Amino acid sequence: MVVGDISTGTDVLVIGAGPGGYVGAIRAGQLGLDVTLVEKDAYGGTCLNYGCIPSKAMITASDLAYDANNAEEMGIYTKLDVNYGEMVEWKDGVVSQLTGGVEKLCKANGVSLMEGRAEFADDKSVRVVHGGEGQGSETVEFEHAIVSTGSRPIEIPGFEFDGEHILSSRQALALDDVPESIVIVGAGYIGMELAGVFAKLGSDVTVVEMLDSVLPGYEDDLARPVKKKADELGIDFHFGQAAKEWEGSGRGITVVTEDEDGDVSEFGAEKALVAVGRQPVSDTLELENAGIETDEKGFIQTDDRARTEQEHIFAIGDVAGEPMLAHKASKEGQVAAEVIAGEPSALDYQAMPAAVFTDPEIGTVGLTEEEAESQGFEPVVGKFPFQASGRALTTGHAEGFVRIVADEPSGFALGAQIVGPEASELIAELGLAIEMGATLEDLAATIHTHPTLSEAVMECAENALGHAIHTLNR
């Protein structure tokens, strides 16, 4: 213990108050454990403060503005006036409401909150360094610890975030004005979501991507409608381009890229956003003092109960490995708390959904057809296009499809992929189906409200069974 430290103790020390940490802390509190939650920045973590919530708020606002400005087909004509500053204030209000709710929920469940940066002194205690000069530090001894420190945006050499010319996604969501033009480095989900926001608000958007397509990691037919819509928005794509350097040019910048043949290209804009992925925050914890190692990417290895190599220390969320999803972190936090409390809880990722909030949205859960085949199943696939959905047509957003992958001999649903309107919501029905062991017959026999987008799930199952009503059968 450092001279002058205050020393306290707790049953469960949770490091990081993001969607994994605060959920784990609350669950542990509900189970009667004494819990201390340490956060160095803001309650709610990246998700609530700088990522999921603010980006979805801005996506919603930009969609509303874009749809209102492009509704002539419905006989609606508008003269749009977007006040970006007020839009950001609204977004900040949403964030403030949610983060304030996290603090109240923690306190209501008996969780002690502590501000500061935690680093392990050994495998039974951490030193919490409080922010600001002269704020001191505190040693906290624990019976169990849950590490939930999340992740941070990856910087590429020569493109360090300065908040003025080179932006992280967090900085891009906090701008005072819409940039007249922006170069986005990276066509993954963060880059594509924010490309849509800025394009719909009037920016001249250029995307440079090292690979040869948008949304690497998603099947081509899922990414294709997103690229088509981005093209309609006027987003300018350049694939096979690695960002090498940038330089100031007047009031803006010039981003220099290079392809695999060594040919150089230059892209000018007011600002650049670098969105090439995220890396775990595990380098500030002094994990070696606790006897915990990380892999070559900085992730902490865990078992199916979120335990590290030290069984009384758990790791959850982004710091514990891919996929980096807030709902994965929350589930891992609940499981870690329940295991600590002695309950027979374990992780099962079979029905873990994922969503990309592009235009159109993408939602996935379970296995793709290729993955099902590789695992020895005999997959059968049903597909239903939103162009055949009455409800989709009435919303003016009828692009994309629903696809279900099932095991033909048993009929069990194995996976689903959706690209189209409300895909992020619709995928939940398929996730429940997989979790409950539902079959295609179950999905087809479930009466769905008409006219709704969710009818597409029922129609998709009927298509897989070969007796679709509103589409031609396979």
C-alpha positions in Angstrom: 0.0 0.0 0.0 1.3 3.5 -0.9 1.9 5.7 2.1 -1.2 8.0 2.6 -3.6 5.6 0.9 -6.9 4.8 2.3 -7.6 1.1 2.3 -11.1 -0.5 1.9 -12.5 -3.9 1.1 -15.3 -5.4 -0.9 -16.7 -8.8 -2.0 -16.8 -7.9 -5.7 -14.7 -5.1 -7.3 -15.9 -4.2 -10.8 -13.5 -2.2 -12.9 -15.3 -0.3 -15.6 -18.9 1.0 -15.6 -19.8 0.2 -19.2 -22.7 -2.0 -20.3 -20.8 -5.1 -19.0 -19.5 -3.6 -15.8 -22.5 -1.8 -14.4 -24.8 -4.7 -15.4 -22.5 -7.1 -13.6 -22.3 -4.8 -10.6 -26.1 -4.5 -10.3 -26.6 -8.3 -10.7 -24.0 -8.9 -8.0 -25.8 -6.4 -5.8 -29.1 -8.1 -6.4 -27.5 -11.4 -5.3 -26.6 -9.9 -1.9 -22.9 -9.3 -2.5 -21.0 -6.2 -1.4 -20.0 -4.5 -4.6 -17.7 -1.6 -5.5 -17.8 -0.2 -9.1 -14.8 1.8 -10.2 -15.0 4.1 -13.3 -12.3 6.5 -14.5 -14.4 8.4 -17.0 -18.2 8.3 -17.3 -20.8 5.8 -16.0 -22.3 3.9 -18.9 -18.9 3.6 -20.7 -18.3 4.0 -24.4 -21.7 2.5 -25.3 -23.8 5.1 -23.5 -21.5 8.1 -23.7 -19.5 7.9 -26.9 -20.7 5.0 -29.0 -23.9 3.0 -29.4 -26.4 5.6 -28.0 -25.0 8.8 -29.4 -24.4 7.3 -32.8 -27.9 5.8 -33.0 -29.4 9.1 -31.9 -27.6 10.9 -34.7 -28.6 8.1 -37.1 -32.2 8.6 -36.2 -32.0 12.3 -36.5 -30.3 12.2 -39.9 -32.7 9.6 -41.2 -35.6 11.8 -40.2 -34.1 14.8 -42.0 -33.3 12.7 -45.1 -36.7 11.0 -45.3 -38.5 14.3 -44.8 -36.4 15.8 -47.6 -37.0 12.9 -49.9 -40.8 12.2 -49.5 -42.1 13.7 -52.8 -43.1 10.3 -53.8 -45.6 10.3 -51.0 -46.8 13.8 -51.9 -44.8 15.5 -49.1 -42.7 18.5 -49.9 -40.5 20.2 -47.3 -38.0 23.0 -47.1 -35.6 21.5 -44.6 -33.8 23.5 -42.0 -31.4 21.4 -39.8 -29.8 23.0 -36.8 -26.9 20.7 -36.1 -26.1 22.3 -32.8 -29.6 21.6 -31.5 -29.4 18.1 -32.9 -26.3 17.5 -30.9 -27.9 19.0 -27.8 -30.8 16.6 -28.1 -28.4 13.7 -28.5 -26.5 14.8 -25.4 -29.8 15.0 -23.5 -30.5 11.4 -24.4 -27.1 10.3 -23.2 -27.4 12.3 -20.0 -30.7 10.7 -19.2 -29.3 7.2 -19.6 -26.0 7.7 -17.8 -27.9 9.3 -14.9 -30.1 6.3 -14.8 -27.1 4.0 -14.5 -25.9 5.8 -11.4 -29.4 5.6 -9.8 -29.8 1.9 -10.6 -26.3 1.1 -9.2 -27.1 3.0 -5.9 -30.5 1.4 -5.7 -29.0 -2.0 -5.8 -26.4 -1.2 -3.2 -23.4 -0.8 -5.5 -20.8 1.6 -4.1 -19.4 3.9 -6.8 -15.8 5.1 -6.9 -14.2 7.4 -9.5 -10.7 6.7 -10.5 -8.4 4.5 -12.6 -7.7 1.0 -11.2 -4.5 -0.9 -11.5 -3.8 -4.3 -9.9 -1.3 -4.3 -6.9 -1.6 -8.1 -6.7 -4.3 -10.7 -7.2 -6.2 -9.6 -4.2 -6.1 -5.8 -4.4 -6.1 -2.8 -6.7 -4.9 0.7 -6.3 -7.5 3.3 -7.5 -5.9 6.5 -8.6 -8.3 9.4 -8.4 -8.3 12.0 -11.0 -6.7 15.4 -10.6 -3.7 16.6 -8.8 -3.7 16.0 -5.1 -6.8 13.7 -5.3 -4.8 10.8 -3.9 -5.4 7.1 -4.3 -7.1 4.3 -2.6 -6.3 0.6 -2.1 -9.3 -1.7 -2.5 -9.0 -5.3 -1.4 -11.4 -7.8 -3.0 -12.6 -11.4 -2.9 -13.5 -11.3 -6.6 -12.9 -8.8 -9.4 -14.6 -8.3 -12.7 -12.5 -6.5 -15.3 -14.7 -4.6 -17.8 -12.5 -1.9 -19.2 -13.8 -2.0 -22.7 -12.0 -0.9 -25.8 -10.7 2.2 -27.5 -10.5 3.3 -31.2 -7.4 2.1 -33.1 -5.0 4.8 -34.3 -3.0 4.1 -37.4 0.5 5.5 -37.7 0.6 9.1 -38.8 -3.1 9.6 -38.1 -3.1 10.3 -34.4 -6.5 11.7 -33.2 -6.3 15.4 -32.7 -10.0 16.3 -32.6 -9.5 18.9 -35.2 -8.3 17.4 -38.4 -8.2 13.7 -37.6 -11.2 12.4 -35.7 -12.1 9.3 -33.8 -15.7 8.1 -33.9 -16.1 9.7 -30.4 -14.9 13.1 -31.7 -16.9 12.8 -34.9 -20.1 12.5 -32.8 -19.2 15.7 -30.8 -18.6 18.1 -33.6 -20.2 21.6 -33.4 -21.0 21.7 -37.1 -21.5 19.3 -40.0 -18.3 19.3 -42.0 -18.6 20.3 -45.6 -16.6 17.3 -46.6 -15.0 14.4 -44.8 -12.8 11.5 -45.7 -13.6 8.3 -43.7 -10.8 5.8 -43.4 -12.5 2.4 -43.0 -15.7 0.9 -44.4 -16.5 -1.3 -41.4 -19.7 -0.8 -39.4 -18.6 2.4 -37.6 -17.3 4.0 -40.8 -20.5 3.1 -42.8 -22.9 4.2 -40.1 -21.2 7.6 -39.7 -20.8 7.9 -43.5 -24.6 7.7 -43.8 -25.1 10.3 -41.0 -22.8 12.9 -42.6 -24.0 12.2 -46.1 -27.7 12.6 -45.1 -26.8 15.9 -43.3 -25.2 17.3 -46.4 -21.5 16.5 -46.2 -19.5 15.4 -49.2 -18.3 12.0 -48.0 -15.4 10.0 -49.3 -14.6 6.5 -47.9 -11.3 4.8 -48.4 -11.0 1.2 -47.5 -7.9 -1.1 -47.6 -10.1 -4.2 -48.6 -12.3 -4.5 -51.6 -15.8 -4.1 -50.2 -17.8 -2.5 -47.5 -18.6 -4.2 -44.2 -15.9 -6.9 -44.3 -17.0 -9.9 -42.3 -20.6 -9.8 -43.6 -21.9 -11.9 -46.5 -21.8 -10.1 -49.8 -25.6 -10.1 -50.3 -26.0 -8.4 -46.9 -23.5 -5.7 -47.7 -24.7 -5.1 -51.2 -27.9 -3.2 -50.4 -25.9 -1.0 -48.0 -23.4 -0.1 -50.7 -26.2 0.6 -53.2 -27.9 3.0 -50.8 -24.6 4.7 -50.0 -24.0 5.1 -53.7 -27.5 6.8 -54.0 -26.4 9.1 -51.2 -23.4 10.2 -53.2 -20.8 8.6 -51.0 -17.6 8.2 -53.0 -15.8 4.9 -52.4 -12.2 4.0 -53.1 -11.2 0.4 -52.3 -7.8 -1.2 -52.0 -6.4 2.0 -50.5 -4.2 2.1 -47.4 -4.0 5.4 -45.7 -0.4 6.4 -45.5 -0.2 10.1 -44.4 -2.0 13.4 -44.3 -1.1 17.0 -44.6 -2.8 20.3 -44.0 -4.2 22.0 -47.1 -5.7 25.4 -46.5 -8.6 25.0 -44.1 -8.7 21.3 -44.7 -6.5 18.3 -45.1 -5.3 15.9 -47.8 -5.3 12.2 -47.1 -2.7 10.3 -49.0 -3.4 6.6 -49.8 -1.5 3.8 -51.5 -2.7 0.7 -53.3 -1.0 -2.7 -53.5 0.8 -1.6 -56.6 2.3 1.4 -54.9 0.2 3.9 -56.7 -0.6 7.0 -54.6 -3.9 8.8 -54.5 -4.9 12.0 -52.6 -8.2 12.9 -51.1 -9.0 16.4 -49.9 -11.6 17.2 -47.3 -12.3 19.4 -44.3 -11.8 16.6 -41.9 -10.9 12.9 -41.7 -12.5 10.2 -39.6 -10.4 7.1 -38.9 -12.6 4.1 -38.2 -10.5 1.0 -38.6 -11.6 -0.9 -35.5 -11.1 -1.0 -31.8 -8.6 -2.5 -29.4 -9.0 -3.7 -25.8 -8.1 -1.5 -22.9 -6.0 -3.9 -21.0 -2.7 -2.0 -20.9 -3.6 0.3 -18.0 -4.4 -2.4 -15.5 -1.0 -3.7 -14.5 -2.5 -7.2 -15.1 0.9 -8.8 -14.6 0.7 -7.9 -10.8 -2.4 -10.1 -10.7 -0.8 -13.0 -12.6 -3.0 -12.5 -15.7 -1.6 -12.5 -19.2 -3.2 -11.1 -22.4 -2.9 -12.5 -26.0 -1.0 -10.8 -28.8 -3.9 -8.4 -29.4 -4.3 -7.5 -25.8 -7.4 -9.5 -25.0 -7.8 -11.3 -21.7 -8.6 -15.0 -22.2 -11.6 -16.4 -20.3 -13.6 -19.6 -20.0 -17.3 -20.2 -20.4 -18.0 -18.6 -17.0 -16.0 -15.5 -17.8 -13.2 -16.5 -15.5 -9.6 -15.6 -16.2 -6.6 -17.8 -15.4 -7.1 -16.5 -11.8 -10.5 -18.1 -11.1 -11.5 -15.3 -8.7 -10.9 -12.6 -11.3 -13.3 -12.4 -14.3 -13.1 -10.4 -17.5 -16.1 -9.4 -19.6 -17.0 -7.4 -22.7 -14.6 -5.9 -25.2 -11.5 -6.6 -23.1 -12.4 -10.3 -23.1 -12.4 -10.7 -26.9 -14.6 -10.5 -30.0 -17.3 -9.8 -30.9 -17.3 -6.3 -29.3 -21.0 -6.0 -28.6 -22.6 -4.2 -25.7 -25.2 -6.9 -25.2 -22.5 -9.6 -25.2 -20.8 -7.6 -22.4 -24.0 -7.3 -20.4 -24.7 -11.0 -20.6 -21.1 -11.8 -19.6 -21.5 -9.3 -16.7 -24.6 -11.1 -15.5 -23.0 -14.5 -15.8 -19.8 -13.4 -13.9 -21.9 -12.0 -11.1 -24.0 -15.2 -10.8 -20.9 -17.5 -10.9 -19.4 -15.4 -8.1 -22.6 -15.8 -6.1 -22.4 -19.6 -6.6 -25.1 -20.0 -9.1 -24.8 -22.6 -12.0 -24.5 -19.9 -14.7 -22.6 -20.2 -17.9 -22.2 -18.4 -21.3 -23.8 -19.6 -24.5 -23.3 -17.6 -27.6 -25.4 -19.8 -29.9 -28.1 -17.1 -30.3 -26.0 -14.0 -30.0 -27.4 -11.4 -32.4 -25.5 -8.6 -34.1 -26.8 -5.5 -35.8 -25.4 -2.8 -38.1 -27.3 0.5 -38.1 -26.6 1.4 -41.7 -29.2 2.2 -44.3 -30.6 -0.4 -44.7 -29.9 -2.1 -41.4 -28.3 -5.5 -41.0 -29.2 -8.0 -38.3 -27.7 -11.5 -37.9 -27.9 -14.3 -35.4 -26.6 -17.9 -35.3 -25.1 -19.7 -38.3 -24.9 -18.8 -41.9 -25.6 -21.5 -44.5 -21.8 -22.0 -45.0 -21.2 -22.2 -41.3 -24.1 -24.7 -40.9 -22.6 -26.9 -43.6 -19.2 -26.8 -42.1 -20.6 -27.9 -38.8 -22.2 -31.0 -40.3 -25.8 -29.8 -40.6 -27.9 -30.3 -43.8 -29.1 -26.7 -44.1 -32.2 -25.6 -45.8 -32.7 -21.9 -46.5 -35.8 -19.8 -46.7 -35.8 -16.2 -48.0 -38.4 -13.5 -48.2 -37.8 -10.1 -49.9 -39.2 -7.0 -48.4 -40.4 -6.0 -51.8 -43.1 -8.6 -51.2 -44.0 -7.1 -47.8 -47.0 -4.8 -47.8 -45.9 -3.1 -44.6 -42.4 -2.5 -46.0 -43.8 -0.9 -49.1 -46.0 1.4 -47.0 -42.9 2.7 -45.2 -41.1 3.5 -48.3 -38.3 1.2 -47.3 -38.6 -2.1 -49.1 -35.0 -3.0 -49.8 -33.4 -6.2 -48.6 -34.7 -9.5 -47.3 -35.1 -12.0 -44.4 -33.2 -15.3 -44.6 -33.5 -18.3 -42.3 -31.1 -21.1 -42.2 -32.4 -24.4 -40.7 -31.4 -28.0 -40.3 -33.6 -29.8 -42.9 -33.9 -33.2 -41.2 -35.0 -31.7 -37.8 -36.3 -28.4 -39.0 -34.5 -26.5 -36.2 -33.7 -22.9 -36.9 -29.9 -22.5 -36.9 -29.4 -18.9 -38.0 -30.8 -15.9 -39.7 -29.7 -12.9 -41.7 -31.7 -9.8 -42.4 -30.9 -6.7 -44.4 -33.7 -4.2 -44.6 -35.9 -1.9 -42.5 -35.9 -2.6 -38.7 -33.5 -5.5 -39.2 -32.0 -4.7 -35.7 -35.4 -5.3 -34.2 -36.7 -8.2 -36.3 -33.6 -10.3 -35.6 -34.7 -10.7 -32.0 -37.6 -13.0 -33.1 -35.1 -15.3 -34.8 -32.8 -15.1 -31.8 -35.6 -16.3 -29.6 -36.5 -19.0 -32.0 -32.9 -20.4 -31.9 -32.7 -20.1 -28.2 -36.0 -21.9 -27.7 -35.2 -24.6 -30.2 -38.0 -23.6 -32.5 -38.5 -25.3 -35.9 -39.5 -23.9 -39.2 -43.0 -25.3 -38.6 -43.2 -23.3 -35.3 -42.2 -20.1 -37.1 -44.6 -20.7 -40.0 -47.5 -21.7 -37.7 -47.1 -18.6 -35.5 -49.8 -16.1 -36.6 -48.2 -12.7 -37.2 -50.0 -9.4 -37.2 -50.8 -8.0 -40.6 -49.5 -5.7 -41.9 -46.2 -5.8 -40.1 -42.6 -6.2 -41.1 -42.4 -9.3 -38.8 -44.7 -11.2 -41.2 -41.5 -11.6 -43.3 -40.2 -14.0 -40.7 -43.3 -16.2 -41.0 -43.2 -16.0 -44.8 -39.5 -16.8 -44.8 -40.1 -20.0 -42.8 -42.9 -21.0 -45.2 -40.6 -20.5 -48.1 -38.0 -22.8 -46.5 -40.8 -25.4 -46.0 -41.8 -25.1 -49.7 -45.3 -23.7 -49.2 -44.9 -19.9 -49.3 -48.0 -18.0 -50.1 -46.6 -14.6 -51.1 -43.4 -15.6 -52.9 -42.5 -18.3 -55.4 -41.2 -21.3 -53.6 -37.6 -22.4 -53.9 
